[in-house]
Amino acid sequence: MMEEEMSTSSRKRDHLRICAGSRVEAGFSGFSDVRLVHAALPECSLPEVDTGVRFLGHHLASPLFIAAMTGGHRDAIPINRNLAAAAERFGIGMGVGSQRAALEDPDLEDSFTVVREAAPRAFLCANLGVVQLRDHGIEWAERAVEMIDAQALCIHANFLQEAIMPEGDHDARGCLGALATLCRDFPVPVILKETGAGISRETARRLWGAGVSAIDIGGLGGTSWARVECIRSPESPSARLGERFADWGIPTVVSLREVAGTGPVIATGGVRSGLDMAKALALGADLCGMALPLLAPAMKSGEAVAERIEGFTKELAVAMFLSGARTVKSMRNVRTWITGTTRQMIERIQEISDGS
Ligand SMILES: Cc1cc2nc3c(=O)[nH]c(=O)nc-3n(C[C@H](O)[C@H](O)[C@H](O)COP(=O)(O)O)c2cc1C
């Protein structure tokens, strides 16, 4: 193994340990500022509430999407197996963690291939960093998709984390062009995902222009990569930098308001319950991604993941029922109240688009 390969793999192992054992969330997602309007006479039956959705031409039993987390080292094998088994059992989508380590060292591929083995029919998303895409081109993208026989490819943008890490990629030039080249004739849909700092409407416009099929807004308010890097090297000068930028970014609810309605959107970042999922759907999300809430259960057992997902699904169904929405589609018509800082930020977006 070359030094660079070893560092990708061991950094990924550090990330898992830190995310599972420390306080890695920062900022606010905005979900606590959102309320759904109660329907006193829902005129539907709770057991008949249908959480099924269509996304990029695939039918999924729930909008809950297992967001990219891991792969690329031995410890990831049981975690990915447990997550994938749940994706298969519940008919939901799942993204794998960055496949960079396995693209650098094919010996690490089994920490990813285990996902397709455990989930032969699930909607799976491959994962590659936008910098790796720019530097290695379409060949890495194709290999990432082939490795897990994926239905879509997530390209992640994490320039907040890169800027904090001393060894990070500090040159973001050429990424949009690389994305546009990829999207031109790639065989599966390409999803651009942020990883905790959100997507603005301006960035979304450029992404649709580049030809992406969906955007995962990955907003502020959940796992903070600035904070993770701070914990990873507490003595380094980057720790202070990381803490300074721990709540940098666009809160998930605000980002959702910026991007919803412009194309297929996954709302990720601080989604912590089925109720948050219902709120995101009412605000226009197509899918709702969760990473951190599923990490501890996945480190325990497949059964623990299943229990967690069942809990979230039940919460979602109750929220839909009490909103008078039997289907996810009708959740879109449910009225919301938005208060506090989230409201102020959203009103400002409205003012800008009204030209005032
Ligand atoms: C342990 C861990 C590892 C992650 N690794 C990746 C990764 O390799 N690639 C990626 O695109 N996102 C990665 N993410 C980011 C998540 O997909 C997600 O965007 C982010 O954590 C926000 O969701 P959350 O608040 O539910 O955790 C990771 C998240 C966690 C918790």
The ligand as a Gaussian input file, in Angstrom:
#p B3LYP/6-31G(d) Opt

LIG

0 1
 C      -19.133000       8.521000       9.630000
 C      -19.529000       9.295000       8.422000
 C      -18.799000       9.147000       7.244000
 C      -19.162000       9.850000       6.076000
 N      -18.473000       9.628000       4.931000
 C      -18.914000      10.188000       3.771000
 C      -18.289000       9.861000       2.536000
 O      -17.343000       9.082000       2.483000
 N      -18.790000      10.433000       1.407000
 C      -19.833000      11.318000       1.436000
 O      -20.273000      11.782000       0.390000
 N      -20.426000      11.660000       2.607000
 C      -19.990000      11.119000       3.769000
 N      -20.607000      11.441000       4.944000
 C      -21.605000      12.538000       4.956000
 C      -23.045000      12.058000       4.975000
 O      -23.366000      11.363000       3.797000
 C      -24.027000      13.235000       5.198000
 O      -24.007000      14.076000       4.077000
 C      -23.708000      14.072000       6.410000
 O      -23.178000      13.287000       7.460000
 C      -24.937000      14.812000       6.931000
 O      -25.926000      13.909000       7.396000
 P      -26.171000      13.610000       8.965000
 O      -26.339000      14.926000       9.646000
 O      -27.408000      12.764000       8.994000
 O      -24.969000      12.869000       9.472000
 C      -20.271000      10.744000       6.116000
 C      -20.997000      10.892000       7.317000
 C      -20.651000      10.193000       8.458000
 C      -21.452000      10.382000       9.713000

